[in-house]
Amino acid sequence: MSLHLRYAAISDRGVVRQGNQDSVFAGSHFVAVADGMGGMAAGDLASAIVVNTIARLDVPPPADSVVDELADAVADANRAIRRVVADDPQKEGMGTTLTALWFDGEWFNLVHIGDSRAYRMRDGGFEQITVDDTYVQMLVDEGRITAEEAERHPQRSLLLRALGASEVEPAFQTLKGVPGDRLLLCSDGLSGPVSDADIARTLQTAASPQEAAESLVQQALDAGAPDNVTVLIADVVEEDPGDQRPIIGGAAADARLAESDTAVLRAIQAEEEGPEEAPDAEEEPAPKSRRRGRVWRTILACLIVLALAAGGGVWWIRTQYFVGVSDAGNISIYRGLPFEVAGLQAAWLEVESARPAEDANDAEEADLQDGITADSLADAEAELDDLVDPAATNTRLDPICASIDAESVPAAAKDCRDD
């Protein structure tokens, strides 16, 4: 038996915001909500790019490789965002959440990154089926705060992951559709000011998706709607609801933005079809200064704190890299920033070599203590290669040794150093 979706979607800029950075798409096979971020860095463009890119999935999914197709579409959207940033560095920091469902008539394939949520009402039971990629959710998962404390936490909006980063890791899951299911996708403009109890009550009592969507948006507006509010309701039904026009709303419906992201996709396609230029083997890369002025570091920290306070996210911090010293004393690659931001630890260990920092020369060791910043993971790996292959010994660490965690396998790490 093939099931169908009956849907409705509304996106409202809310009471406080000057514009709408949310985007929404609803179709017979594909539904999605994206909440752009970045303020002046064009969060509206980021969400519009994503929704207008992945809306192509509003067709019956293939019989196999559904997750691969879904992942490819999301990757294409993320590449489009990165292309915009490459063309206009002032847009660095733009990004967006994404929560989307691809329906084949029986199964939903869910992709999720960020804090836009998916809920399900089934047989009177109400549940959230996504997990927020936020700092406070991480604290809840680690048992450091309760769910009730998370709702009041001053950093509850800080994201750990979002589209727009150089590397993204969306979550995927498969859900079986059951007749009578009512699904809700929403931005945090709804889930913030409106309680789960009120959301559940509305989903339970509203006669239609349109009525439910209108009621939820109005509840957010009545609560002050400090953010954009986007609500998408999809009912799983046995009877074919007939022709339903796809709904596209919010920033994705802005003709200016739609034209812009279409141009971005055309540019990417042309770039992929064009010949690749071979690198000039004789051209030496420009030397990079390893010294980072304290004034620059202070200014950057202040700017990041201001960005976080204005509604930015930890997710951007996780797109940065530097080479520093691990707790075990080894030269290592970190994801994040080599200092605290707003009192938070802003770095996560990514790769630990087996070379102790004390083996570096004095200048390198001083730089490592401050953190040698890199533009990407590849640049950080290249920097690490240079540092773990000192000219004084004219040797290079064995790749196996380089991958050993000195703290967890101290004997193996010592053998590598002795070699």
C-alpha positions in Angstrom: 0.0 0.0 0.0 1.4 3.4 -1.0 0.8 6.2 1.4 0.6 9.9 0.6 1.4 13.3 2.2 -1.1 16.1 2.8 0.9 19.2 3.8 1.0 22.9 4.6 3.8 25.3 5.3 4.1 28.9 6.6 7.2 31.0 7.1 6.9 34.3 9.0 9.7 36.8 9.7 8.4 37.2 13.3 8.0 40.3 15.5 11.6 41.3 16.0 13.6 40.4 12.9 13.8 42.8 9.9 14.0 40.0 7.3 13.4 36.3 7.0 16.4 34.0 6.9 14.3 30.8 7.1 13.4 28.8 4.0 10.9 26.0 3.5 9.8 23.6 0.8 6.9 21.2 0.8 6.1 18.7 -1.9 4.5 15.3 -2.4 7.7 13.4 -1.8 10.1 15.9 -0.2 9.7 18.4 2.7 12.5 20.6 4.2 13.1 23.5 6.6 16.3 25.5 6.7 17.2 28.3 9.2 19.9 30.6 7.8 22.4 32.3 10.1 25.1 34.8 9.7 23.2 38.1 9.8 25.0 40.5 7.5 26.9 37.4 6.2 23.8 36.4 4.3 22.0 33.7 6.2 19.0 34.2 4.0 21.1 33.4 1.0 22.5 30.2 2.6 19.1 28.8 3.4 17.7 29.8 0.0 20.7 28.0 -1.7 20.1 24.9 0.3 16.3 24.6 -0.2 16.4 25.5 -3.9 19.2 23.0 -4.5 17.7 20.0 -2.7 14.1 20.7 -3.9 15.0 18.6 -6.9 14.4 15.6 -4.7 10.6 16.1 -4.8 10.3 13.0 -6.9 9.9 9.3 -5.9 13.2 8.2 -4.3 15.2 5.5 -6.1 14.7 1.9 -5.0 18.2 1.8 -3.7 21.0 4.2 -2.7 18.5 6.6 -1.3 20.8 7.8 1.5 23.7 8.3 -1.0 21.4 10.4 -3.3 20.2 12.5 -0.3 23.8 12.9 0.9 24.9 14.0 -2.5 22.2 16.6 -2.7 23.2 18.0 0.6 26.8 18.0 -0.3 26.0 19.9 -3.5 24.1 22.5 -1.5 27.0 22.9 0.9 29.5 23.3 -2.0 27.3 26.0 -3.4 27.4 27.9 -0.1 31.2 27.5 0.1 31.5 28.8 -3.5 29.6 32.0 -2.5 32.0 32.5 0.4 35.0 31.9 -1.9 33.7 34.5 -4.4 32.8 37.0 -1.6 34.9 36.6 1.6 32.7 39.1 3.4 30.1 36.3 3.5 32.4 34.0 5.6 30.2 32.8 8.4 27.0 32.3 6.5 25.4 29.0 7.1 22.1 27.2 7.6 20.5 24.4 9.4 18.6 21.7 7.5 15.9 19.2 8.4 14.3 17.3 5.5 12.3 14.2 4.8 12.3 12.3 1.5 9.2 10.0 1.3 8.8 7.0 -1.0 5.2 6.1 0.0 6.2 4.0 2.9 9.5 5.1 4.4 10.9 8.5 5.3 14.6 9.2 4.8 15.6 12.0 7.2 18.6 14.3 7.0 19.3 16.7 9.8 22.0 19.2 10.8 21.6 22.1 13.2 18.7 22.8 15.5 15.7 22.9 13.2 13.5 20.1 14.5 11.3 17.3 13.4 8.5 16.1 15.6 6.0 13.2 15.2 2.5 12.8 16.5 1.4 9.1 16.4 -1.6 7.6 18.1 -1.7 10.5 20.6 2.0 10.1 21.4 4.3 13.0 20.7 8.1 12.8 20.2 11.0 14.8 18.8 12.7 12.7 16.2 15.8 14.8 15.7 18.6 15.7 18.1 19.7 19.4 18.2 23.3 20.0 17.2 23.8 22.5 19.9 26.2 23.2 22.7 23.5 22.8 25.4 22.3 19.5 23.9 25.9 18.2 24.2 25.9 19.3 27.8 22.6 17.4 28.3 23.9 14.3 26.6 27.0 14.4 28.9 24.8 14.7 31.9 26.2 18.1 32.9 22.9 19.9 32.8 19.2 18.8 32.7 16.8 19.3 29.8 15.0 21.8 31.9 18.2 23.7 32.5 19.0 23.6 28.8 15.8 25.5 28.0 17.0 28.4 30.1 20.7 28.2 29.3 22.1 31.5 27.9 24.0 29.6 25.2 21.1 27.4 24.1 21.2 28.7 20.5 24.9 28.0 19.9 25.3 25.5 17.1 28.0 22.8 16.9 27.2 21.8 13.3 25.5 23.5 10.3 25.8 23.6 6.5 28.3 26.2 5.3 31.3 24.7 7.1 34.2 23.2 5.0 33.3 19.8 6.4 29.7 18.8 7.3 28.4 15.7 9.0 24.6 15.5 8.8 22.7 12.8 10.6 20.6 10.4 8.6 17.9 8.0 9.7 15.0 6.0 8.2 11.4 6.2 9.6 8.5 4.1 8.6 5.3 6.0 7.8 2.1 5.0 9.4 -1.4 6.3 8.3 -2.5 8.9 10.8 1.1 10.2 11.5 1.4 13.9 11.7 4.9 15.3 11.2 6.1 18.7 12.0 9.3 20.4 10.7 10.1 23.8 12.3 12.8 26.3 12.9 13.8 27.3 16.4 11.6 30.3 16.0 8.7 28.0 16.9 10.4 25.5 19.3 12.0 28.4 21.3 9.0 30.4 22.4 6.3 27.7 22.2 6.5 24.7 24.6 6.5 21.1 23.5 3.3 20.7 25.4 1.5 23.4 23.4 3.0 22.1 20.2 1.7 18.6 21.0 -1.7 19.9 21.9 -2.0 21.8 18.6 -0.9 18.8 16.5 -3.4 16.6 18.4 -6.4 18.9 18.0 -6.0 20.7 14.6 -8.3 19.4 12.0 -5.9 19.9 9.0 -2.2 20.6 8.3 -3.1 24.2 7.4 -5.0 24.8 10.6 -2.1 23.3 12.6 0.5 25.4 10.8 -1.5 28.7 11.2 -2.1 28.0 14.9 1.5 27.3 15.7 2.8 30.3 13.9 0.2 32.5 15.7 1.3 31.0 19.1 4.9 32.0 18.3 3.9 35.5 17.3 1.8 35.9 20.5 4.8 34.8 22.5 6.9 37.6 21.0 8.5 35.7 18.1 12.0 37.0 18.6 13.2 34.9 15.6 11.8 34.0 12.2 9.1 31.3 12.5 8.8 28.5 10.0 6.3 25.6 10.4 5.7 22.7 8.0 3.0 20.1 8.8 2.8 16.8 6.8 0.0 14.2 7.4 0.5 10.6 6.3 -2.7 9.6 4.6 -4.0 6.5 2.7 -6.2 8.4 0.3 -4.5 10.3 -2.5 -5.1 14.0 -1.7 -5.1 14.9 -5.4 -3.0 17.6 -7.0 -1.1 19.6 -4.4 1.1 22.4 -5.6 4.6 22.5 -4.1 5.1 25.2 -1.5 8.2 27.2 -1.3 8.5 30.0 1.2 10.7 32.3 3.2 14.0 33.3 1.8 13.9 30.6 -0.8 10.9 32.3 -2.4 12.8 35.6 -2.8 13.3 36.0 -6.6 16.6 37.9 -6.0 18.0 35.1 -3.9 16.7 32.4 -6.2 18.5 34.0 -9.2 21.7 34.3 -7.1 21.9 30.7 -6.1 21.0 29.5 -9.6 24.0 31.5 -10.8 26.2 29.9 -8.2 25.1 26.4 -9.3 25.8 27.2 -12.9 29.3 28.5 -12.0 30.0 25.3 -10.1 28.8 23.1 -13.0 30.9 25.1 -15.5 33.9 24.7 -13.2 33.5 21.0 -13.0 33.2 20.6 -16.8 36.2 22.8 -17.5 39.8 21.5 -17.8 41.8 21.4 -14.6 45.0 23.4 -14.6 48.1 21.5 -13.6 49.9 23.0 -10.7 53.2 24.7 -11.5 55.8 22.4 -9.9 58.4 25.1 -9.9 56.2 27.6 -8.1 57.0 27.7 -4.4 54.2 28.4 -2.0 54.6 31.8 -0.2 56.0 31.3 3.2 53.5 31.7 6.0 54.3 33.7 9.1 53.9 31.6 12.2 53.9 34.5 14.5 50.4 35.7 15.5 50.3 39.1 17.1 48.5 39.3 20.5 46.6 42.3 19.3 45.2 40.3 16.4 44.3 37.5 18.7 42.5 39.8 21.1 40.5 41.5 18.3 39.5 38.2 16.8 38.4 36.9 20.2 36.3 40.0 20.8 34.7 39.7 17.3 33.8 36.1 17.9 32.3 36.8 21.3 30.2 39.6 19.6 29.1 37.2 16.9 28.1 34.5 19.4 26.1 37.1 21.3 24.4 38.2 18.1 23.2 34.7 17.4 26.2 33.1 15.6 27.3 29.6 16.5 30.0 27.3 17.7 29.6 25.5 14.4 31.8 28.2 12.7 34.6 27.7 15.3 34.6 24.0 14.4 35.5 24.9 10.8 38.8 26.4 12.0 42.1 24.5 12.5 45.5 25.0 14.2 48.5 23.0 15.2 49.3 23.0 18.9 50.3 20.8 21.8 48.1 18.0 23.1 47.6 17.2 26.8 50.1 14.4 26.3 52.7 17.0 25.1 52.7 16.0 21.4 52.4 18.1 18.3 48.8 17.8 17.2 46.1 19.2 15.0 43.1 20.8 16.7 39.7 21.8 15.2 38.7 25.2 16.7 40.6 28.2 18.0 43.7 28.3 20.2 42.0 30.3 22.9 38.8 30.3 24.9 35.7 32.1 23.5 33.2 33.6 26.0 34.8 31.4 28.7 34.3 28.2 26.6 37.0 25.8 25.5 37.1 26.4 21.7 39.2 23.5 20.5 38.8 19.8 19.9 41.7 17.4 19.3 41.6 16.2 15.7 45.0 14.4 15.0 47.8 13.7 17.5 51.3 12.9 16.2 53.9 10.9 18.2 56.4 13.7 18.3 56.8 15.5 21.6 56.6 19.3 21.3 59.8 19.5 23.3 61.6 18.0 20.3 60.8 21.1 18.3 63.3 24.0 18.1 62.7 27.0 20.4 60.9 29.1 17.8 58.6 26.3 16.8 57.9 25.3 20.4 56.9 28.9 21.2 54.6 29.0 18.1 53.0 25.7 19.1 52.2 26.9 22.5 50.3 29.8 21.0 48.8 27.6 18.2 49.8 27.8 14.5 46.6 28.6 12.7 45.7 27.0 9.3 43.2 27.9 6.7 41.9 24.3 6.4 42.5 20.7 7.6 44.7 20.1 4.6 46.9 23.1 5.5 47.0 22.0 9.1 48.1 18.5 8.0 50.8 20.0 5.8 52.0 22.1 8.7 52.1 19.0 10.9 54.1 17.2 8.3 56.7 19.9 8.3 56.9 20.0 12.1 57.2 16.2 12.6 59.9 15.9 10.0 62.7 18.1 11.4 65.7 18.8 9.3 68.0 18.1 12.2 67.1 14.4 12.1 66.2 14.2 8.4 63.6 11.6 9.1 59.8 11.4 8.7 57.5 9.6 11.1 56.0 6.4 9.9 52.3 7.0 9.0 51.3 4.3 11.5 53.3 6.0 14.3 51.7 9.4 13.3 48.3 7.9 13.9 49.0 6.5 17.4 47.4 8.2 20.3 50.3 8.6 22.8 48.0 8.9 25.7 46.0 5.7 25.0 48.9 3.6 23.7 52.0 5.0 25.4 54.2 2.0 24.8 53.7 2.1 21.0 54.2 5.8 20.9 57.5 5.5 22.9 58.7 2.8 20.4 58.0 5.2 17.5 59.9 8.0 19.2 62.8 5.6 20.0 63.0 4.6 16.3 
